[in-house]
Amino acid sequence: MPRKALQDGTEGVVKAQILIKNGVVHASVKRAELAMHEYSNE
């Protein structure tokens, strides 16, 4: 397997992992914001 293809594959995996982490963090923040809004409305 050519080194360039191997490098591109690894970069793709790393980018995917970062996107997944950002997605998870974003969802958690959204949930926390919603919870805070509900709490402040009471």
C-alpha positions in Angstrom: 0.0 0.0 0.0 1.5 3.4 -1.0 2.5 5.6 2.0 0.4 8.5 0.7 -2.8 6.4 0.6 -2.0 5.2 4.1 -1.5 8.7 5.3 -4.7 9.9 3.7 -6.6 7.1 5.3 -5.2 7.9 8.8 -6.1 11.6 8.4 -9.6 10.6 7.4 -10.0 8.5 10.5 -8.7 11.3 12.7 -11.0 13.9 11.1 -14.0 11.6 11.6 -13.1 11.1 15.3 -12.8 14.9 15.8 -16.2 15.4 14.1 -17.8 12.7 16.3 -16.3 14.2 19.4 -17.5 17.7 18.4 -20.9 16.3 17.7 -21.1 14.6 21.1 -19.9 17.8 22.9 -22.3 19.9 20.9 -25.2 17.6 21.9 -24.2 17.7 25.5 -24.0 21.5 25.5 -27.4 21.8 23.8 -28.9 19.4 26.4 -27.3 21.5 29.3 -28.6 24.7 27.7 -32.1 23.3 27.4 -32.0 22.0 31.1 -30.9 25.5 32.2 -33.8 27.2 30.3 -36.3 24.8 31.9 -34.8 25.4 35.3 -34.8 29.2 34.9 -38.5 29.2 33.7 -39.7 27.7 37.0 
